[in-house]
Amino acid sequence: MPEIPEIDNCCDKEAFAFFGLTAYYAQVLEEAALNLAVVLRLPEVNLLSQELFLDLYDSLGRRTFGRLLKAAKSELSLSEEDADFLSKTLELRNMLVHRYFRERAEDLISEV
């Protein structure tokens, strides 16, 4: 993983740049959860063709990150620590995607 740049507090653009970097890593994590869900479902599906595999991937790809994690938790024997970590990750991801800018709107307003 590339090194995370240091915060310079140089300009308003920096918050957006770090938000973008964080959103990128959240999407990477979501894609990993999708891949895990597909692998966990493979034994349930008689994969006779690439089309069936793609249908499974597409079907699971429509699920939210939370639903993918819930499915993975039910199939895996996770330690309490790992389960807590995934729950906190989901909370942070949801805050980032759904509330980050709304909760910080006044801090991000710049005067013209």
Long-range contacts (C-beta under 8 A, 24 or more apart in sequence): 12-108, 12-110, 15-104, 15-108, 19-96, 19-100, 19-101, 22-96, 23-96, 23-97, 26-93, 26-96, 26-97, 29-65, 29-89, 29-93, 30-65, 30-68, 30-93, 33-65, 33-68, 33-69, 33-72, 34-60, 34-61, 34-63, 34-68, 36-68, 36-72, 37-63, 37-68, 37-71, 37-72, 40-71, 40-72, 40-75, 40-76, 65-90, 65-93, 65-94, 66-90, 66-94
